[in-house]
Amino acid sequence: MDVDAYVAAHNDEWRRLEQLINKSRKLTGAEVDELVELYQRTATHLSVVRSSAPDPMLVGRLSSLVARARATVGGAQAPLWRDVGNFATRSFPAIAYRLKWWWLGNALLGNLLALVLGVWVARNPEVQAAIATPYEIRELVEHDFANYYVEHSAASFAFQVWMNNAWVSAVALIFGILLGIPTLYVLLLNQLNLGVTAGLMFAHGKGDVFFGLILPHGLLELTAVYLACAAGLKIGWTVIDPGPRRRGQALAEEGRTCVAVAIGLVGVLLVSGLIEGFVTGWVHITWLRVGIGVVAEAAFLAYVVVLGRRATRQGATGDADLTPDTAPVSG
């Protein structure tokens, strides 16, 4: 095939297609029909050139033209930033708000368990002796607990904490499908560690140190863990009782919810990790570092309540944006 002759024969069509693509937002009905026809012709021309005379320059030009025409005819997806913004301002807060009772239940029962355990440990020396030796307890309350936050560089420690908390939350979420049992284990283990440590610190007069170092990052971090456990328990309960939905449909919907919660918590846990890495051990004014934690917690709760309530009132469930496209079928 004579490439030059082929280009001369069809070059006007290609130029016209490019003109229509460039003014695609202002096309008339007739011009849209022309655009579709020229797109189909140019796609055929590209196929002919590739098979008969694979000239690299011409193939590249036609490939680009066909790709742009396809995007114009078929419509382009919304920009990524718009999807991210919609997720951050509607989907994630809507899901978190929908899970509020599961979330609140985890927080109340978990903290009650930690409180009871902490009081029990603090008031019973024999329980403390069963946990560790007097030397180990003394090292914990006088050195190890506080040094834990400064023994590594702030940046590496923040990253380590972020990864660890993300892993714990992921386990609580993913394995919720096993009737929620692994999720309950994660929640129980987290609260046991919190209660035992608090009991030992208070028993040795270090309660102020405990709260002064736990609250800055712990408020937001524990809130994120409780939310992860809420989503995991919800999907575990769905296995038991899917309600009026088919079990497969119910699990698919709650599974998408879990994915959305996991993605949203990446950002939340990043903030708590940064606070733990750069504030908890390095800001030496207690009221200031605790205040930073309180502000972060209040901001997150306000974000969920304000945006989540507004989104749910507008009909958002958090799942609709994640639902795959479906087509009607017979039967």
Contacts in CASP RR format, 6 or more apart in sequence:
PFRMAT RR
TARGET T0000
AUTHOR 0000-0000-0000
METHOD contacts of the structure
MODEL  1
MDVDAYVAAHNDEWRRLEQLINKSRKLTGAEVDELVELYQRTATHLSVVR
SSAPDPMLVGRLSSLVARARATVGGAQAPLWRDVGNFATRSFPAIAYRLK
WWWLGNALLGNLLALVLGVWVARNPEVQAAIATPYEIRELVEHDFANYYV
EHSAASFAFQVWMNNAWVSAVALIFGILLGIPTLYVLLLNQLNLGVTAGL
MFAHGKGDVFFGLILPHGLLELTAVYLACAAGLKIGWTVIDPGPRRRGQA
LAEEGRTCVAVAIGLVGVLLVSGLIEGFVTGWVHITWLRVGIGVVAEAAF
LAYVVVLGRRATRQGATGDADLTPDTAPVSG
1 48 0 8 1.000
1 52 0 8 1.000
1 53 0 8 1.000
3 49 0 8 1.000
3 53 0 8 1.000
3 55 0 8 1.000
3 58 0 8 1.000
6 45 0 8 1.000
6 48 0 8 1.000
6 49 0 8 1.000
6 53 0 8 1.000
7 58 0 8 1.000
10 41 0 8 1.000
10 45 0 8 1.000
13 38 0 8 1.000
13 41 0 8 1.000
13 42 0 8 1.000
13 45 0 8 1.000
14 42 0 8 1.000
14 45 0 8 1.000
14 61 0 8 1.000
14 62 0 8 1.000
14 65 0 8 1.000
16 34 0 8 1.000
16 38 0 8 1.000
17 35 0 8 1.000
17 38 0 8 1.000
17 39 0 8 1.000
17 42 0 8 1.000
17 65 0 8 1.000
17 69 0 8 1.000
18 65 0 8 1.000
18 68 0 8 1.000
20 27 0 8 1.000
20 31 0 8 1.000
20 34 0 8 1.000
20 35 0 8 1.000
20 38 0 8 1.000
20 72 0 8 1.000
21 35 0 8 1.000
21 65 0 8 1.000
21 68 0 8 1.000
21 69 0 8 1.000
21 72 0 8 1.000
24 35 0 8 1.000
24 72 0 8 1.000
27 35 0 8 1.000
35 69 0 8 1.000
35 72 0 8 1.000
35 73 0 8 1.000
36 73 0 8 1.000
38 69 0 8 1.000
39 66 0 8 1.000
39 69 0 8 1.000
39 70 0 8 1.000
39 72 0 8 1.000
39 73 0 8 1.000
42 62 0 8 1.000
42 65 0 8 1.000
42 66 0 8 1.000
42 69 0 8 1.000
43 66 0 8 1.000
43 69 0 8 1.000
45 62 0 8 1.000
46 59 0 8 1.000
46 62 0 8 1.000
46 63 0 8 1.000
46 66 0 8 1.000
49 55 0 8 1.000
49 58 0 8 1.000
49 59 0 8 1.000
49 62 0 8 1.000
50 59 0 8 1.000
86 321 0 8 1.000
87 260 0 8 1.000
87 263 0 8 1.000
87 264 0 8 1.000
87 321 0 8 1.000
89 307 0 8 1.000
89 311 0 8 1.000
90 307 0 8 1.000
90 308 0 8 1.000
90 311 0 8 1.000
90 316 0 8 1.000
90 318 0 8 1.000
90 321 0 8 1.000
91 260 0 8 1.000
91 311 0 8 1.000
91 316 0 8 1.000
91 318 0 8 1.000
91 321 0 8 1.000
91 322 0 8 1.000
92 260 0 8 1.000
92 261 0 8 1.000
92 263 0 8 1.000
92 264 0 8 1.000
92 318 0 8 1.000
93 303 0 8 1.000
93 304 0 8 1.000
93 307 0 8 1.000
93 308 0 8 1.000
93 311 0 8 1.000
94 307 0 8 1.000
94 308 0 8 1.000
94 311 0 8 1.000
94 312 0 8 1.000
94 316 0 8 1.000
94 317 0 8 1.000
94 318 0 8 1.000
95 231 0 8 1.000
95 257 0 8 1.000
95 260 0 8 1.000
95 261 0 8 1.000
95 317 0 8 1.000
95 318 0 8 1.000
95 319 0 8 1.000
96 103 0 8 1.000
96 227 0 8 1.000
96 261 0 8 1.000
96 304 0 8 1.000
96 308 0 8 1.000
97 304 0 8 1.000
97 305 0 8 1.000
97 308 0 8 1.000
97 309 0 8 1.000
97 311 0 8 1.000
97 312 0 8 1.000
98 257 0 8 1.000
98 312 0 8 1.000
98 317 0 8 1.000
98 318 0 8 1.000
99 227 0 8 1.000
99 230 0 8 1.000
99 231 0 8 1.000
99 234 0 8 1.000
99 257 0 8 1.000
99 261 0 8 1.000
100 304 0 8 1.000
102 230 0 8 1.000
102 231 0 8 1.000
102 233 0 8 1.000
102 234 0 8 1.000
103 226 0 8 1.000
103 227 0 8 1.000
103 230 0 8 1.000
105 226 0 8 1.000
105 230 0 8 1.000
106 187 0 8 1.000
106 226 0 8 1.000
106 229 0 8 1.000
106 230 0 8 1.000
106 233 0 8 1.000
107 222 0 8 1.000
107 223 0 8 1.000
107 226 0 8 1.000
110 187 0 8 1.000
110 191 0 8 1.000
110 226 0 8 1.000
111 191 0 8 1.000
113 188 0 8 1.000
113 191 0 8 1.000
113 192 0 8 1.000
113 195 0 8 1.000
114 191 0 8 1.000
114 192 0 8 1.000
114 194 0 8 1.000
114 195 0 8 1.000
114 198 0 8 1.000
115 195 0 8 1.000
117 191 0 8 1.000
117 192 0 8 1.000
117 195 0 8 1.000
117 196 0 8 1.000
117 199 0 8 1.000
118 195 0 8 1.000
118 196 0 8 1.000
118 198 0 8 1.000
118 199 0 8 1.000
118 202 0 8 1.000
119 199 0 8 1.000
120 127 0 8 1.000
121 127 0 8 1.000
121 128 0 8 1.000
121 131 0 8 1.000
121 195 0 8 1.000
121 196 0 8 1.000
121 198 0 8 1.000
121 199 0 8 1.000
121 200 0 8 1.000
121 203 0 8 1.000
122 198 0 8 1.000
122 199 0 8 1.000
122 200 0 8 1.000
122 202 0 8 1.000
122 203 0 8 1.000
123 203 0 8 1.000
125 203 0 8 1.000
128 137 0 8 1.000
128 200 0 8 1.000
128 203 0 8 1.000
131 137 0 8 1.000
131 196 0 8 1.000
131 200 0 8 1.000
132 140 0 8 1.000
132 200 0 8 1.000
137 200 0 8 1.000
137 204 0 8 1.000
138 204 0 8 1.000
140 197 0 8 1.000
140 200 0 8 1.000
141 200 0 8 1.000
141 201 0 8 1.000
141 204 0 8 1.000
141 205 0 8 1.000
141 206 0 8 1.000
141 209 0 8 1.000
142 204 0 8 1.000
142 206 0 8 1.000
145 197 0 8 1.000
145 201 0 8 1.000
145 206 0 8 1.000
145 209 0 8 1.000
145 210 0 8 1.000
145 213 0 8 1.000
146 209 0 8 1.000
146 213 0 8 1.000
146 281 0 8 1.000
149 157 0 8 1.000
149 213 0 8 1.000
149 276 0 8 1.000
149 277 0 8 1.000
149 280 0 8 1.000
149 281 0 8 1.000
149 282 0 8 1.000
150 281 0 8 1.000
150 282 0 8 1.000
152 160 0 8 1.000
154 277 0 8 1.000
154 278 0 8 1.000
154 282 0 8 1.000
155 277 0 8 1.000
157 276 0 8 1.000
157 277 0 8 1.000
158 273 0 8 1.000
158 274 0 8 1.000
158 276 0 8 1.000
158 277 0 8 1.000
158 278 0 8 1.000
161 217 0 8 1.000
161 272 0 8 1.000
161 273 0 8 1.000
161 276 0 8 1.000
161 277 0 8 1.000
162 269 0 8 1.000
162 270 0 8 1.000
162 272 0 8 1.000
162 273 0 8 1.000
162 274 0 8 1.000
165 221 0 8 1.000
165 224 0 8 1.000
165 225 0 8 1.000
165 269 0 8 1.000
165 272 0 8 1.000
165 273 0 8 1.000
166 265 0 8 1.000
166 266 0 8 1.000
166 269 0 8 1.000
168 186 0 8 1.000
168 190 0 8 1.000
168 225 0 8 1.000
168 228 0 8 1.000
169 224 0 8 1.000
169 225 0 8 1.000
169 228 0 8 1.000
169 262 0 8 1.000
169 265 0 8 1.000
169 269 0 8 1.000
170 228 0 8 1.000
170 262 0 8 1.000
171 182 0 8 1.000
171 186 0 8 1.000
172 182 0 8 1.000
172 183 0 8 1.000
172 186 0 8 1.000
172 187 0 8 1.000
172 225 0 8 1.000
172 228 0 8 1.000
172 229 0 8 1.000
172 231 0 8 1.000
172 232 0 8 1.000
173 183 0 8 1.000
173 228 0 8 1.000
173 231 0 8 1.000
173 232 0 8 1.000
173 235 0 8 1.000
173 258 0 8 1.000
173 261 0 8 1.000
173 262 0 8 1.000
174 258 0 8 1.000
175 181 0 8 1.000
175 182 0 8 1.000
175 183 0 8 1.000
175 232 0 8 1.000
176 182 0 8 1.000
176 183 0 8 1.000
176 232 0 8 1.000
176 233 0 8 1.000
176 235 0 8 1.000
176 236 0 8 1.000
177 232 0 8 1.000
177 235 0 8 1.000
177 236 0 8 1.000
177 239 0 8 1.000
177 251 0 8 1.000
178 236 0 8 1.000
179 236 0 8 1.000
179 239 0 8 1.000
179 240 0 8 1.000
180 232 0 8 1.000
180 233 0 8 1.000
180 235 0 8 1.000
180 236 0 8 1.000
180 237 0 8 1.000
183 229 0 8 1.000
183 232 0 8 1.000
183 233 0 8 1.000
183 236 0 8 1.000
184 229 0 8 1.000
184 233 0 8 1.000
186 225 0 8 1.000
186 229 0 8 1.000
187 225 0 8 1.000
187 226 0 8 1.000
187 229 0 8 1.000
190 222 0 8 1.000
190 225 0 8 1.000
194 214 0 8 1.000
194 222 0 8 1.000
197 210 0 8 1.000
198 207 0 8 1.000
198 210 0 8 1.000
201 207 0 8 1.000
201 209 0 8 1.000
201 210 0 8 1.000
202 210 0 8 1.000
208 286 0 8 1.000
211 290 0 8 1.000
212 286 0 8 1.000
212 289 0 8 1.000
212 290 0 8 1.000
213 280 0 8 1.000
213 281 0 8 1.000
215 290 0 8 1.000
215 293 0 8 1.000
215 294 0 8 1.000
216 275 0 8 1.000
216 276 0 8 1.000
216 279 0 8 1.000
216 280 0 8 1.000
216 283 0 8 1.000
216 289 0 8 1.000
216 290 0 8 1.000
216 291 0 8 1.000
216 292 0 8 1.000
216 293 0 8 1.000
217 272 0 8 1.000
217 273 0 8 1.000
217 275 0 8 1.000
217 276 0 8 1.000
217 277 0 8 1.000
217 279 0 8 1.000
217 280 0 8 1.000
217 293 0 8 1.000
218 272 0 8 1.000
218 276 0 8 1.000
218 293 0 8 1.000
219 293 0 8 1.000
219 294 0 8 1.000
219 296 0 8 1.000
219 297 0 8 1.000
220 268 0 8 1.000
220 271 0 8 1.000
220 272 0 8 1.000
220 275 0 8 1.000
220 293 0 8 1.000
220 296 0 8 1.000
220 297 0 8 1.000
220 300 0 8 1.000
221 269 0 8 1.000
221 272 0 8 1.000
221 273 0 8 1.000
221 276 0 8 1.000
223 268 0 8 1.000
223 297 0 8 1.000
223 300 0 8 1.000
223 301 0 8 1.000
224 265 0 8 1.000
224 268 0 8 1.000
224 269 0 8 1.000
224 272 0 8 1.000
227 261 0 8 1.000
227 265 0 8 1.000
227 268 0 8 1.000
228 261 0 8 1.000
228 262 0 8 1.000
228 265 0 8 1.000
231 254 0 8 1.000
231 257 0 8 1.000
231 258 0 8 1.000
231 261 0 8 1.000
231 262 0 8 1.000
232 258 0 8 1.000
234 254 0 8 1.000
234 257 0 8 1.000
235 251 0 8 1.000
235 254 0 8 1.000
235 255 0 8 1.000
235 257 0 8 1.000
235 258 0 8 1.000
238 247 0 8 1.000
238 250 0 8 1.000
238 251 0 8 1.000
238 254 0 8 1.000
239 247 0 8 1.000
239 251 0 8 1.000
242 248 0 8 1.000
242 249 0 8 1.000
242 250 0 8 1.000
242 251 0 8 1.000
243 250 0 8 1.000
245 253 0 8 1.000
253 319 0 8 1.000
253 323 0 8 1.000
256 319 0 8 1.000
256 322 0 8 1.000
256 323 0 8 1.000
257 318 0 8 1.000
257 319 0 8 1.000
259 322 0 8 1.000
260 318 0 8 1.000
260 319 0 8 1.000
260 322 0 8 1.000
268 300 0 8 1.000
271 296 0 8 1.000
271 300 0 8 1.000
272 296 0 8 1.000
275 292 0 8 1.000
275 293 0 8 1.000
275 296 0 8 1.000
279 289 0 8 1.000
279 292 0 8 1.000
279 293 0 8 1.000
280 289 0 8 1.000
281 289 0 8 1.000
283 289 0 8 1.000
283 292 0 8 1.000
308 316 0 8 1.000
311 318 0 8 1.000
END
